[in-house]
Amino acid sequence: MLNSQHHPALNGREQEDSDMDVPEYFRAIGRLEAQVQALTTAVTELKNKVDGMDAKLADLDRLASRWKGGFAVILMLGAITGFVLDNVLRWISPR
């Protein structure tokens, strides 16, 4: 005997040992089709959300790359400014 977990046409309303007639099978098939349609809709929505997240991640990656480049430029300018000021101050006030 199959239980309701192994027999997809049965749900909580049908008993596993009951004989289903043709209309009951069609109703069970209709319920399964509705569940498949709901799953298909949910998967489509998830796919759309994932595609949107991929686009946002690509934008964030480009933004991070720009900040990395900007940070390198600011770091170099600060190092050059510090070097020049250090040398100027040493030249102005010799020890």
C-alpha positions in Angstrom: 0.0 0.0 0.0 1.2 3.5 -0.8 0.8 6.3 1.7 -0.1 9.8 0.8 3.6 10.9 0.7 4.3 8.4 -2.2 1.1 8.9 -4.0 1.0 12.5 -5.4 -2.7 12.4 -6.4 -3.8 11.9 -2.8 -3.9 14.7 -0.3 -5.3 14.9 3.3 -8.9 14.5 2.1 -8.5 11.2 0.4 -7.7 8.0 2.2 -4.8 5.9 0.8 -6.9 2.7 0.6 -10.0 4.4 -1.0 -10.8 3.7 -4.6 -10.8 6.9 -6.6 -13.1 7.2 -9.4 -12.4 9.2 -12.6 -13.8 12.6 -11.4 -11.7 12.4 -8.2 -8.6 11.7 -10.2 -9.3 14.7 -12.4 -9.8 16.9 -9.4 -6.5 15.6 -7.9 -4.7 16.3 -11.3 -6.3 19.8 -11.3 -4.9 20.4 -7.8 -1.5 19.2 -8.9 -1.6 21.5 -12.0 -2.5 24.5 -9.8 0.5 23.7 -7.5 2.8 23.4 -10.5 1.5 26.7 -11.8 2.1 28.4 -8.5 5.6 26.9 -8.3 6.4 28.1 -11.9 5.2 31.6 -11.0 7.3 31.6 -7.8 10.4 30.4 -9.7 9.9 33.1 -12.4 9.6 35.8 -9.7 12.8 34.5 -8.0 14.6 34.6 -11.3 13.6 38.2 -11.9 14.8 39.2 -8.5 18.1 37.4 -8.9 18.6 39.1 -12.3 18.0 42.5 -10.6 20.4 41.6 -7.8 23.1 40.7 -10.4 22.7 44.1 -12.0 23.0 45.9 -8.7 26.1 43.8 -7.8 27.7 44.8 -11.1 27.0 48.5 -10.3 28.5 48.1 -6.8 31.6 46.4 -8.3 32.1 49.3 -10.7 31.6 51.8 -7.9 34.1 49.9 -5.7 36.7 49.9 -8.5 36.3 53.7 -8.9 36.8 54.1 -5.1 39.9 51.9 -5.2 41.4 54.1 -7.9 40.5 57.3 -6.1 42.0 56.0 -2.9 45.3 55.2 -4.7 45.4 58.8 -6.1 44.7 60.4 -2.8 47.2 58.3 -1.1 49.9 59.2 -3.6 49.1 62.9 -3.4 49.3 62.7 0.4 52.6 61.0 0.2 54.1 63.5 -2.3 52.7 66.4 -0.2 54.2 65.0 3.0 57.6 64.4 1.3 57.7 68.0 -0.1 56.6 69.6 3.2 59.2 67.5 5.1 62.0 68.6 2.8 60.9 72.3 2.8 60.7 72.3 6.6 64.1 70.7 6.9 65.5 73.3 4.5 63.9 76.2 6.3 65.0 75.2 9.8 68.4 73.4 9.6 69.5 71.8 12.9 
